[in-house]
Amino acid sequence: MGEALTKYVIIISFDCLSSLDFPLLQALPNFRSLLKNGAYAKHVESIYPSVTYPCHATIVTGNYPSRHGVVSNTLLQPGRHSPDWHWYRRSVQGTTLYDEAKKANLITAALLWPVTAKAKIDYNMPEIFPNRPWQNQILTSLLSGSPLYQWEMNRRFGHIRNGLNQPELDDFVLASAVHTIETKLPNVLLIHFTDLDTQRHLHGFSSKQAMDAIRRHDERLGQIINTLKKGGIYENATIIALGDHSALNEAKALHVNVLLRQNELLKVNKHGKVKSWKAYCKSCDGSAYIYLKNSNDTDTKQTVSQLLTSLLNDSYSGVEFVLNGEDAKKHGADGNCLFMLEAEKGYYFLEDWTGPYMKTIMPADVTANKKYTLATHGYSPTKEHYTTIFMAAGKGIRQNIVIPFMRLIDEGPTIARLLGLSLGDTDGKIIEELLTND
Ligand SMILES: [Zn+2]
């Protein structure tokens, strides 16, 4: 296991930070100082499907989704327009960084880190939002995290928030993070910022709004660094700034459930609600799973196979490749699916079962309905120019080290090693080159 190289680790996830953002990060004062004082990997391979909840479960476990079990953002709930998300810790199989830290009597804190509801974290404000008309935001959150702590953060900084809108939400998270460092001095602090991801979805990958979000992130990073300096723990702390996935612009949505419905594998009542299904396409945005209701249903399996073959033979279908369940598992995704589909660049999947197979997306659609976006992720990590970044500086981190390539699965084991902890036998490995020897 090895001795701890640091006592304090602050892990900041800048959702949707891309390798392509590197030149801008180098030009911003706080990211630049992090890069100058520490080590970084400019190209980090994400996981499949490259969506936020599976990615964040991978970061804290060191495992692919096939192993930690968070194989998509949301649960398989055919027919639900807004399915529930993998909010709860119970969705993650095996141990995590925060569980190991807690076992070692370290103080843990997490702010909007995905899949941590009801986790054993000392100061926890999980990312969970109400999905039923009778639930209310404050109560849902309070009951899923640390009630007193969240009550206190909401009392002090709730006025900064404007629902789930950005940049206000991240500013609220930042104020809470600063206060948490000042008053709780956690050994492990997990922070999840989503400003950049939101702007990219709404306005496009390289939009002015996305670039402004990166500038705001630089200021947020600066405030965290200043808080550590003021508290006198900067010299003993380690800052880790990372992304979970990149994104790609798209302009066409694919509705595979429309085809399943045409083949009577999905039946809809007169109100347009799903009445029954034999096969269902579950979107992970840039990719999609196809599930069978009954895994022994060979007739349905055959119909779906034929359908996908015709999509692959049609060069305008927007489908780049199809994996069977076994191959999906080999790529780290859910082996329980019948098939996994990868969208071509410029396309992504939605779960709609009405309307045409393909819809062209206009900026007005994005304003009108949040299921439409101008950029998205979820694609295979093998897509071109689609890697994310890992940066680390401070105690236990070597200076001026550039790691040419690493994987999202390597982050958890490496951070655990910094703290003198172990995640056990993981898919990822410790990146020793990042770490000091003492
Ligand atoms: Zn994300």
Boltz pocket constraint, residues with backbone or C-beta under 6 A from the ligand:
constraints:
  - pocket:
      binder: B
      contacts: [[A, 15], [A, 16], [A, 51], [A, 52], [A, 53], [A, 55], [A, 197], [A, 244], [A, 245]]
      max_distance: 6.0
